[in-house]
């Protein structure tokens, strides 16, 4: 994962494909950084896609409260299964690196 990304357009076809209205308020953003809020499409409580805002970052199991440590934005493939910050998430949802 990189440290920043852009969100400059929303395709009406993509939103429609997941059952969302294409007229959502949208303002392009060119420098979204870890710990900032950004618009996402996620499954809601009823299992249907919803547009919502979420803060970007990883909350390790041992973190108290909702403060995201600024240093936790990337995980190395070589150590993701052993480092305490990522180990629990990796064991629950392992990724497969080809």
N, C-alpha and C positions, 0 to 999 in steps of 0.2 A: 504494500500500500504506500502511496506517496503521502507527503505531508499536506498537500492542498489539492483542491480540484475546482472545476468550474461547473456551473449549472446555467447554461446560456439559452436553452430552448427546451420546450416540452412538445412532443409530437402528439397531436390530437389522436392519431391512430393508435399510439401506444396506450394512452389513457383509456380510450374506448375499448381496447382489447382486454383490459382488466375491469371494465364496467364502471369507469369513472367519467364524470362529466368533463368535457374538454374546456369549459369556460372557467376553470379555476384561476384565481388571481395569481399571476406569475410575474416576477421581477427577476431578470437575469442577474446572476451573481458570478463574479469572476475570480474570487479568491477565498473560497470556503476553507477554513482551517480547522484542525482538531479543536474540540470543545465548543465550537459554534453550532447554533441550531441551523438545520437545513430541512427543506421539504423532502419527504420520502413517501413511497407507496408501500404500505404494510397491511398485513391481515388484521382486521379489527376483531373485537370480541365475538362477533357472530361468524367469524371465519370468512368475511368478505373483504376485498381490498378497500382501503381507505387512504385518503391523502392526509398526512399529518406532519407535524414538525417534530424533529428529534435532535438531540445533541449528539454529535459525532464523537465517539471515543469508547474505550473499554473500561468498564468498572470491574476490577478484579474482585474475586470473592471476599478477600480480606479488607476491602475498602469500606470505611464507615461513612454513611451519608451518600450524597450524590456528587461528590467532587471527583472529577476525572484527573488523575495524575498526568501532568503535561508530557511526561516522558513515555507514556504508554500509547503510542500510536502505531507502532510496528512490532512485528514478531519475526524472529529469524527462524527459518524452516529447520535449521539444525538444532535449535534449542526450545522450540515451542512446546514440545511434550514434557520438558523437564523444568522450565522456569516457573516459579510459583505464580507469577502474574497471568500466565496463559494456560497453564497445565489443566486446570479444571474445565475451562471452556473447550480446550482441545479434546479432552477425553469425552465430553458430552457430544461434541459435534466435530469429529475429526475431519481434516481435509486430506486429500490424497494428492501428493505432488508427483507429477510424472517426470 
